[in-house]
Amino acid sequence: MGKIIAIANQKGGVGKTTTSVNLAASLGVLEKKVLLIDVDPQANATSGLGIDVDAVEVGSYQVLEHTKSAKEAIVSSNAPNVDVIPAHIDLVAIEIELVDKEEREYMLKKALQDIKIDYDYVIMDCAPSLGLLTLNALTAADSVIIPIQCEYFALEGLGKLLNTVKSVQKIHNENLDIEGMLLTMFDSRLRLSNQVVEEVQKHFSDMVFDTIIQRNVRLSEAPSYGESIINYDVSSRGAANYLNLAKEIIKKNL
């Protein structure tokens, strides 16, 4: 039975999509069968694995609406062992369309019941907000990874996100775990980066992954070629970081 992991933080630019794409690709090369679900209207995870967003006819929007099954929305990607349920800009409308639906927070959970069994890991790239889309992802997930960038406002808004996780646990999904907090965009030359790492490890000790994602030019170049860092430059520091993260998650879930 596959483990469903949401990658969530309501702040933009913390490395959610980078983590979703490259963690999925890293798990794939470690011979795990992975499904990446793009639950962000910006659809960057979709294009990040070489899928033409404009050509998407069936994706996470139809899956959330229950007009198509999750199986019908799955496409293969250019990363080994990684399938994708892509997103399209029309996903923007879903929050308004679901607002009157009964059990609207459970639409994604219900849609994924049939396919969980086909994968080792299901990774969901969430939108940078705590709206209905992210709520659906957290309700459907077994756990959540929270990327935190090693910058000045890193911990701002974290309390709000943790409160959201708590209320999802209380109301919608009592089995939701925090898989871990992931420090991203780390630059060892900056005192601030090191301070953020110390601060996060001091406050959240066991909840923080050992792996830290360092700032890496190759990592920021890869999406413009529609490739994961594993395809784009497997010898880069970014690839090594994400492979380490994937190994850490596999070990944790043995």
Rosetta silent file (secondary structure, phi, psi, omega in degrees, C-alpha in Angstrom):
SEQUENCE: MGKIIAIANQKGGVGKTTTSVNLAASLGVLEKKVLLIDVDPQANATSGLGIDVDAVEVGSYQVLEHTKSAKEAIVSSNAPNVDVIPAHIDLVAIEIELVDKEEREYMLKKALQDIKIDYDYVIMDCAPSLGLLTLNALTAADSVIIPIQCEYFALEGLGKLLNTVKSVQKIHNENLDIEGMLLTMFDSRLRLSNQVVEEVQKHFSDMVFDTIIQRNVRLSEAPSYGESIINYDVSSRGAANYLNLAKEIIKKNL
SCORE:     score description
SCORE:     0.000 S_00000001
   1 L     0.000  127.204 -175.586    0.000    0.000    0.000 S_00000001
   2 L   -70.669  148.173  174.075    1.517    3.325   -1.075 S_00000001
   3 E   -92.979  129.298 -178.746    2.359    6.058    1.389 S_00000001
   4 E   -98.463  119.955 -177.343    0.829    9.425    0.489 S_00000001
   5 E  -120.142  122.230  175.374    3.056   12.403    1.337 S_00000001
   6 E   -92.090  139.677  174.580    1.955   16.031    0.919 S_00000001
   7 E  -107.083  108.540 -168.691    4.648   18.704    0.484 S_00000001
   8 L  -136.241  142.628  169.037    3.086   21.786    2.055 S_00000001
   9 L  -170.911  130.404 -175.702    3.856   25.286    3.262 S_00000001
  10 L   -73.001  -11.285  176.252    1.622   28.308    2.687 S_00000001
  11 L   -79.942  141.001  174.739    4.684   30.439    1.953 S_00000001
  12 L   -84.260  159.343  173.042    5.745   30.630   -1.672 S_00000001
  13 L    70.623   27.305  179.707    9.339   30.130   -2.777 S_00000001
  14 L  -103.201   -3.173  178.458   10.411   27.700   -0.067 S_00000001
  15 L   101.804   23.103  179.585   11.207   24.807   -2.392 S_00000001
  16 H   -63.922  -52.865 -176.214    7.928   22.853   -2.392 S_00000001
  17 H   -68.562  -41.998  176.819    7.866   22.096   -6.111 S_00000001
  18 H   -55.314  -43.334 -179.484   11.630   21.551   -6.306 S_00000001
  19 H   -69.465  -43.725 -179.201   11.264   19.042   -3.481 S_00000001
  20 H   -58.880  -50.077 -176.413    8.186   17.337   -4.949 S_00000001
  21 H   -65.508  -47.934 -172.388    9.762   16.822   -8.374 S_00000001
  22 H   -80.090  -28.041  173.401   13.231   15.827   -7.196 S_00000001
  23 H   -69.105  -43.439  178.236   12.110   13.645   -4.304 S_00000001
  24 H   -59.007  -46.837 -178.989    9.764   11.791   -6.681 S_00000001
  25 H   -64.771  -37.929 -179.865   12.593   11.364   -9.224 S_00000001
  26 H   -68.403  -42.181  176.289   15.046   10.237   -6.524 S_00000001
  27 H   -62.373  -36.974  178.794   12.621    7.654   -5.143 S_00000001
  28 H   -61.613  -46.575 -179.531   12.103    6.518   -8.747 S_00000001
  29 H   -72.168  -17.858  173.900   15.801    5.872   -9.397 S_00000001
  30 L   -88.071   17.995  171.642   15.953    4.019   -6.078 S_00000001
  31 L    68.962   29.770  170.885   13.460    1.633   -7.718 S_00000001
  32 L   -99.553  147.064  177.993   10.330    2.762   -5.935 S_00000001
  33 L   -89.596  123.140 -169.185    7.139    3.192   -7.943 S_00000001
  34 E  -125.905  140.617  170.799    6.046    6.808   -7.530 S_00000001
  35 E  -117.914  124.411  175.934    3.016    8.910   -8.419 S_00000001
  36 E  -102.866  123.450  179.064    3.456   12.696   -8.333 S_00000001
  37 E  -109.694  123.457  179.550    0.197   14.644   -8.049 S_00000001
  38 E   -90.417  109.240 -177.922    0.283   18.332   -8.931 S_00000001
  39 E  -112.245   29.704 -179.509   -2.242   20.090   -6.676 S_00000001
  40 L  -123.621  122.951 -179.097   -0.976   23.591   -7.460 S_00000001
  41 L   -56.697  -21.380  178.655   -2.689   25.714  -10.177 S_00000001
  42 L   -69.713  -19.481  173.856    0.745   27.055  -11.177 S_00000001
  43 L    57.637   28.636 -178.675    1.416   23.512  -12.495 S_00000001
  44 H   -70.450  -31.359  178.028    5.189   23.834  -12.038 S_00000001
  45 H   -67.669  -32.725  178.535    5.587   20.214  -10.929 S_00000001
  46 H   -64.776  -53.181 -178.895    3.847   19.168  -14.158 S_00000001
  47 H   -70.126  -26.045 -179.791    6.174   21.158  -16.432 S_00000001
  48 H   -65.987  -15.994  175.808    9.138   20.243  -14.180 S_00000001
  49 L  -115.019   28.134  169.598    8.875   16.655  -15.411 S_00000001
  50 L    79.817   17.356 -179.663    8.599   17.522  -19.069 S_00000001
  51 L   -98.978  132.864 -179.562    4.804   17.536  -19.446 S_00000001
  52 L   -75.445  110.128 -175.205    3.239   20.248  -21.614 S_00000001
  53 H   -60.557  -38.950 -177.999    0.803   22.019  -19.282 S_00000001
  54 H   -65.614  -23.355 -177.764   -1.254   23.485  -22.152 S_00000001
  55 H   -90.292   -0.431 -177.699   -1.882   20.012  -23.531 S_00000001
  56 L   -72.756  119.501  177.740   -3.297   18.671  -20.245 S_00000001
  57 L  -105.404  -32.727  176.698   -6.924   17.651  -20.776 S_00000001
  58 L  -126.507  124.233 -178.251   -7.422   15.432  -17.740 S_00000001
  59 L  -152.559 -154.406 -174.874   -5.627   16.254  -14.522 S_00000001
  60 H   -63.747  -26.751  177.714   -5.995   16.968  -10.832 S_00000001
  61 H   -61.254  -50.214 -179.237   -8.914   19.345  -11.529 S_00000001
  62 H   -67.873  -32.803  179.415  -11.088   16.562  -12.996 S_00000001
  63 H   -67.280  -42.855  178.538   -9.936   14.153  -10.285 S_00000001
  64 H   -67.417  -33.120  179.015  -10.978   16.584   -7.537 S_00000001
  65 H   -78.426  -13.275 -175.020  -14.291   17.192   -9.264 S_00000001
  66 L    64.831   27.029  174.545  -14.805   13.430   -9.604 S_00000001
  67 L   -89.953  -18.136  173.447  -15.605   13.837  -13.323 S_00000001
  68 L  -135.701  152.341  177.689  -12.634   11.547  -14.118 S_00000001
  69 L   -80.835  160.454  178.080  -10.991    8.819  -12.062 S_00000001
  70 H   -58.552  -39.411  179.978   -7.422    9.201  -10.826 S_00000001
  71 H   -57.943  -38.768 -178.603   -6.432    6.311  -13.114 S_00000001
  72 H   -70.748  -19.421 -175.601   -7.708    8.211  -16.163 S_00000001
  73 H   -92.959  -10.388 -173.933   -5.611   11.253  -15.231 S_00000001
  74 L   -74.024  131.813  172.569   -2.263    9.468  -14.885 S_00000001
  75 E  -126.616  157.112  178.664    0.446   10.177  -17.481 S_00000001
  76 E   -88.230  157.574 -177.206    4.023    8.928  -17.545 S_00000001
  77 L  -115.612 -179.158  178.093    6.932   11.338  -17.079 S_00000001
  78 L   -86.762    6.450  177.527   10.531   11.500  -18.267 S_00000001
  79 L  -100.732  133.880 -178.366   11.721   10.297  -14.834 S_00000001
  80 L   -58.061  134.125  176.508   12.141    6.530  -14.354 S_00000001
  81 L    66.104   14.417 -178.946    9.337    4.884  -12.340 S_00000001
  82 E  -116.621  119.340  171.095    7.481    8.202  -11.908 S_00000001
  83 E  -100.338  161.388 -177.349    3.893    8.757  -13.095 S_00000001
  84 E  -134.790  138.534  161.075    2.146   12.116  -12.825 S_00000001
  85 E  -101.588  106.755 -170.833   -1.376   13.415  -12.329 S_00000001
  86 L   -77.391  168.708  175.303   -0.772   16.811  -13.947 S_00000001
  87 L  -118.069  166.669  179.305   -2.302   20.199  -13.161 S_00000001
  88 L  -144.571  158.944 -178.028   -3.595   22.962  -15.383 S_00000001
  89 H   -57.454  -23.276 -179.533   -4.421   26.607  -14.662 S_00000001
  90 H   -64.477  -11.877  177.057   -8.143   25.656  -14.520 S_00000001
  91 H   -61.972  -22.332  178.279   -7.404   24.222  -11.070 S_00000001
  92 H   -53.946  -36.298 -174.167   -7.726   27.826   -9.826 S_00000001
  93 H   -77.238  -12.018 -169.187  -11.513   27.496  -10.073 S_00000001
  94 H   -63.621  -35.353 -176.975  -11.791   24.367   -7.951 S_00000001
  95 H   -62.001  -38.407 -179.868  -12.035   26.146   -4.586 S_00000001
  96 H   -72.400  -40.688 -175.926  -15.126   28.021   -5.747 S_00000001
  97 H   -70.354  -29.282 -177.915  -16.670   24.964   -7.410 S_00000001
  98 H   -87.945   -8.831 -168.718  -16.245   22.697   -4.401 S_00000001
  99 L   -59.009  -32.462 -179.377  -17.487   25.206   -1.861 S_00000001
 100 L   -94.512   -3.389 -176.876  -21.091   23.915   -1.836 S_00000001
 101 L   -74.386  143.912  174.324  -20.175   20.235   -2.129 S_00000001
 102 L   -72.317  144.950  179.662  -20.756   17.924    0.781 S_00000001
 103 L    51.577   42.125 -174.759  -17.551   16.513    2.301 S_00000001
 104 H   -63.743  -23.864 -179.763  -15.576   18.840    0.035 S_00000001
 105 H   -74.738  -13.700 -173.610  -12.374   18.271    2.049 S_00000001
 106 H  -103.953    7.004 -174.194  -12.473   14.546    1.201 S_00000001
 107 H   -60.607  -43.113 -178.648  -12.706   14.759   -2.609 S_00000001
 108 H   -72.615  -41.231  179.432   -9.043   13.910   -3.194 S_00000001
 109 H   -56.776  -46.672 -179.588   -8.928   11.226   -0.511 S_00000001
 110 H   -63.558  -40.577 -176.713  -11.863    9.403   -2.103 S_00000001
 111 H   -66.050  -26.604 -175.285  -10.354    9.747   -5.583 S_00000001
 112 H   -92.247   -6.459 -176.426   -7.055    8.161   -4.523 S_00000001
 113 L   -52.250  -44.722 -173.134   -8.507    5.079   -2.785 S_00000001
 114 L   -73.650  -23.679 -171.842   -8.267    2.874   -5.873 S_00000001
 115 L  -106.198   -9.637  179.524   -4.724    3.716   -6.923 S_00000001
 116 H   -50.431  -38.731 -173.650   -2.823    3.822   -3.610 S_00000001
 117 H   -68.191  -19.448 -175.957   -2.129    0.148   -3.982 S_00000001
 118 H   -84.513   -7.982 -173.383   -0.309    0.619   -7.323 S_00000001
 119 L  -130.460  155.255  172.490    2.511    2.785   -5.906 S_00000001
 120 L   -81.033  -40.514  179.927    5.141    2.756   -3.173 S_00000001
 121 E  -137.209  138.491  171.659    4.905    6.530   -2.724 S_00000001
 122 E  -117.033  118.409 -177.985    2.396    9.171   -3.779 S_00000001
 123 E  -107.759  130.358  179.940    3.879   12.691   -3.572 S_00000001
 124 E  -116.168  123.546  176.158    1.583   15.745   -3.691 S_00000001
 125 E   -89.848  112.384 -174.579    2.856   19.212   -4.560 S_00000001
 126 E   -89.789  158.486  176.566    0.552   21.648   -2.719 S_00000001
 127 L   -73.519  154.262  178.625   -0.351   25.232   -3.585 S_00000001
 128 L   -78.402   64.158  175.804    1.222   28.063   -1.537 S_00000001
 129 L  -161.623  170.043  176.349   -1.902   28.664    0.541 S_00000001
 130 L  -109.039   35.601 -178.721   -3.929   26.964    3.238 S_00000001
 131 L   -81.516 -164.166 -173.778   -7.090   26.887    1.119 S_00000001
 132 H   -63.809  -31.960  178.554   -9.332   24.019    0.094 S_00000001
 133 H   -64.316  -49.004 -179.800   -6.763   22.503   -2.283 S_00000001
 134 H   -66.839  -37.140  178.014   -4.131   22.132    0.436 S_00000001
 135 H   -61.687  -41.788  175.917   -6.799   20.959    2.876 S_00000001
 136 H   -60.448  -42.609 -179.829   -7.799   18.219    0.416 S_00000001
 137 H   -64.897  -44.333 -179.129   -4.161   17.154    0.104 S_00000001
 138 H   -67.810  -32.221  178.137   -3.640   17.056    3.885 S_00000001
 139 H   -70.817  -32.960 -179.083   -6.874   15.107    4.354 S_00000001
 140 H   -82.966  -18.833 -170.022   -5.770   12.557    1.747 S_00000001
 141 L   -83.321  155.197  169.228   -2.167   12.299    3.014 S_00000001
 142 L   -87.250  -30.328 -179.394   -0.552    9.892    5.460 S_00000001
 143 E  -155.221  170.538 -178.038    2.103   12.484    6.244 S_00000001
 144 E  -133.442  136.612  171.337    3.380   15.937    5.359 S_00000001
 145 E  -103.261  130.609 -178.822    6.849   17.265    4.565 S_00000001
 146 E  -110.877  106.697  176.365    7.301   20.944    5.423 S_00000001
 147 E   -76.215  136.443  179.316   10.067   22.701    3.454 S_00000001
 148 E  -128.943  120.328 -178.151   11.638   25.622    5.339 S_00000001
 149 E   -81.166  145.034 -176.402   14.031   27.923    3.542 S_00000001
 150 L   -82.065   64.625 -178.279   17.171   28.975    5.427 S_00000001
 151 L  -136.375  178.929 -167.838   16.345   32.668    5.235 S_00000001
 152 L   -55.668  -46.678 -175.275   15.231   35.521    7.450 S_00000001
 153 L   -93.295   22.425 -172.181   11.478   34.901    7.580 S_00000001
 154 L   -50.957  -47.000 -172.398   11.859   31.105    7.678 S_00000001
 155 L   -88.012   -6.645  179.301    9.885   30.477   10.851 S_00000001
 156 L   -68.622  130.313  178.506    7.251   33.108   10.132 S_00000001
 157 L    88.159  -10.239 -179.012    3.950   31.407    9.341 S_00000001
 158 H   -67.776  -37.660  178.624    5.208   28.024   10.539 S_00000001
 159 H   -60.089  -41.392 -179.595    2.982   28.194   13.620 S_00000001
 160 H   -62.931  -42.633  179.851   -0.035   28.799   11.398 S_00000001
 161 H   -65.366  -43.305  179.949    0.826   25.786    9.245 S_00000001
 162 H   -64.944  -35.044  175.391    1.330   23.548   12.285 S_00000001
 163 H   -65.250  -38.528  176.968   -2.050   24.704   13.643 S_00000001
 164 H   -62.258  -45.424  178.652   -3.637   23.792   10.293 S_00000001
 165 H   -58.444  -43.873  179.584   -2.031   20.334   10.499 S_00000001
 166 H   -61.358  -43.576 -177.801   -3.376   19.975   14.062 S_00000001
 167 H   -71.061  -32.017  174.255   -6.908   20.929   13.051 S_00000001
 168 H   -64.704  -41.668  177.959   -6.791   18.543   10.058 S_00000001
 169 H   -60.371  -40.458 -175.938   -5.690   15.806   12.489 S_00000001
 170 H   -72.803  -40.221 -170.004   -8.545   16.672   14.810 S_00000001
 171 H  -101.994  -43.002 -168.366  -11.342   17.032   12.244 S_00000001
 172 L  -111.521  -29.346 -168.988  -10.481   15.300    8.962 S_00000001
 173 L  -154.659   85.307 -174.006   -7.534   12.948    9.249 S_00000001
 174 L   -67.613  -15.077 -178.591   -6.433   11.695   12.648 S_00000001
 175 L   -91.371    2.750 -178.010   -3.657    9.601   11.045 S_00000001
 176 L   -67.940  124.565  179.060   -1.837   12.569    9.495 S_00000001
 177 E  -110.088  159.558  167.948    1.821   12.573   10.594 S_00000001
 178 E   -93.583  112.471 -179.787    4.569   15.092   10.099 S_00000001
 179 E   -64.949  -37.702  177.460    7.081   13.169    7.976 S_00000001
 180 E   162.442  163.319  173.789    9.603   15.869    8.695 S_00000001
 181 E  -100.695  134.506 -174.208   10.736   19.451    8.261 S_00000001
 182 E  -115.894  117.505  178.704   13.151   19.939    5.396 S_00000001
 183 E   -80.062  126.275 -175.817   15.675   22.765    5.431 S_00000001
 184 E  -123.410  165.015  175.718   16.112   24.140    1.902 S_00000001
 185 E    56.621   40.863 -178.143   18.196   26.791    0.100 S_00000001
 186 E   -81.884  131.480  175.476   21.028   26.432    2.612 S_00000001
 187 L  -124.164  107.464 -172.630   24.176   28.455    1.949 S_00000001
 188 L   -62.403  -19.094 -178.808   26.960   27.468    4.347 S_00000001
 189 L   -76.902  -17.368 -175.962   28.771   30.775    3.715 S_00000001
 190 L   -95.584  129.228  178.886   25.944   32.790    5.244 S_00000001
 191 H   -60.951  -38.198 -178.622   25.753   33.212    8.991 S_00000001
 192 H   -59.818  -44.134  178.226   21.974   33.608    8.683 S_00000001
 193 H   -55.770  -46.744 -179.142   21.610   30.191    6.994 S_00000001
 194 H   -65.826  -36.610  178.370   23.514   28.544    9.840 S_00000001
 195 H   -64.783  -42.123 -179.874   21.441   30.408   12.440 S_00000001
 196 H   -62.414  -43.575  178.860   18.163   29.238   10.850 S_00000001
 197 H   -58.249  -48.049  179.865   19.400   25.622   10.869 S_00000001
 198 H   -59.287  -45.909 -177.370   20.336   25.897   14.566 S_00000001
 199 H   -61.007  -49.258 -177.845   17.027   27.545   15.425 S_00000001
 200 H   -64.980  -42.554 -179.337   14.875   24.968   13.605 S_00000001
 201 H   -66.997  -34.106  179.409   16.862   22.034   15.018 S_00000001
 202 H   -67.128  -43.787 -176.018   16.633   23.499   18.526 S_00000001
 203 H   -77.517  -36.076 -168.664   12.833   23.964   18.363 S_00000001
 204 H  -122.633   17.045 -172.061   11.835   20.871   16.397 S_00000001
 205 H    -7.511  -77.975 -172.985   14.790   18.477   16.944 S_00000001
 206 H   -68.954  -18.281 -175.594   13.391   15.038   15.996 S_00000001
 207 H   -84.598   -5.914 -174.682   11.041   16.451   13.378 S_00000001
 208 E   -97.449  131.666  176.385   13.860   17.822   11.203 S_00000001
 209 E   -63.312  146.346  174.413   15.387   15.723    8.417 S_00000001
 210 E   -66.452  -36.719 -179.242   19.148   15.125    8.667 S_00000001
 211 E   -69.144  133.086  174.643   19.386   15.961    4.958 S_00000001
 212 E  -118.031  132.567 -179.533   19.688   19.680    4.204 S_00000001
 213 E   -88.458  114.931 -176.879   19.065   20.917    0.647 S_00000001
 214 E   -85.286  155.873  173.822   21.870   23.286   -0.308 S_00000001
 215 L   -62.721  134.771 -174.044   21.634   26.165   -2.742 S_00000001
 216 L  -153.912  123.220 -176.396   22.690   24.796   -6.097 S_00000001
 217 H   -59.617  -43.288 -177.615   22.709   26.435   -9.534 S_00000001
 218 H   -60.197  -35.385 -179.490   22.032   23.150  -11.345 S_00000001
 219 H   -64.441  -38.962  179.883   18.967   22.627   -9.164 S_00000001
 220 H   -80.720  -19.207  178.101   17.466   25.948  -10.250 S_00000001
 221 H   -79.244  -35.996 -170.909   18.359   25.357  -13.917 S_00000001
 222 H   -50.577  -45.397 -176.709   16.767   21.890  -14.206 S_00000001
 223 H   -60.214  -30.314 -178.200   13.053   22.984  -14.343 S_00000001
 224 H   -70.666  -14.441  174.758   13.647   25.197  -17.382 S_00000001
 225 H  -100.680    4.009 -179.949   14.660   22.022  -19.248 S_00000001
 226 L    65.851   33.744 -177.895   11.604   20.143  -17.953 S_00000001
 227 L  -131.848  152.548  171.033   13.823   17.701  -16.077 S_00000001
 228 L   -74.557  165.371  178.810   14.440   16.607  -12.516 S_00000001
 229 H   -64.798  -26.536  179.978   17.928   17.207  -11.126 S_00000001
 230 H   -67.425  -41.721  177.455   18.538   13.446  -11.431 S_00000001
 231 H   -74.265  -38.619 -170.523   18.007   13.587  -15.218 S_00000001
 232 H   -75.762  -47.452  179.476   19.626   16.972  -15.653 S_00000001
 233 L  -158.521   87.696 -174.160   22.841   16.524  -13.637 S_00000001
 234 L   -68.379  -16.990 -179.033   23.070   13.464  -11.427 S_00000001
 235 L   -89.247   -0.644 -176.544   26.606   14.429  -10.325 S_00000001
 236 L   -76.819  162.898  178.305   25.456   17.784   -8.870 S_00000001
 237 H   -64.364  -36.041  179.001   25.200   18.590   -5.197 S_00000001
 238 H   -60.811  -42.155  179.115   21.429   19.071   -5.602 S_00000001
 239 H   -64.351  -43.337  179.449   21.029   15.512   -6.897 S_00000001
 240 H   -60.417  -42.151  179.793   23.117   14.149   -3.998 S_00000001
 241 H   -60.340  -48.327 -176.082   20.946   16.073   -1.504 S_00000001
 242 H   -72.223  -31.227  174.194   17.653   14.758   -2.887 S_00000001
 243 H   -65.531  -39.095  176.919   18.939   11.184   -3.186 S_00000001
 244 H   -63.008  -41.930  178.572   19.946   11.394    0.485 S_00000001
 245 H   -61.270  -45.236 -179.870   16.487   12.677    1.379 S_00000001
 246 H   -59.949  -43.069  179.256   14.851    9.817   -0.544 S_00000001
 247 H   -63.910  -39.489  179.724   17.049    7.268    1.264 S_00000001
 248 H   -62.648  -40.843 -179.959   16.199    8.877    4.603 S_00000001
 249 H   -69.318  -41.925  179.539   12.462    8.594    3.865 S_00000001
 250 H   -61.757  -45.287 -178.888   12.732    4.982    2.658 S_00000001
 251 H   -61.474  -42.150 -179.736   14.685    4.042    5.811 S_00000001
 252 H   -63.187  -29.557 -174.510   12.138    5.808    8.015 S_00000001
 253 L  -103.036   13.535  179.078    9.281    3.892    6.390 S_00000001
 254 L   -65.018    0.000    0.000   10.779    0.405    6.444 S_00000001
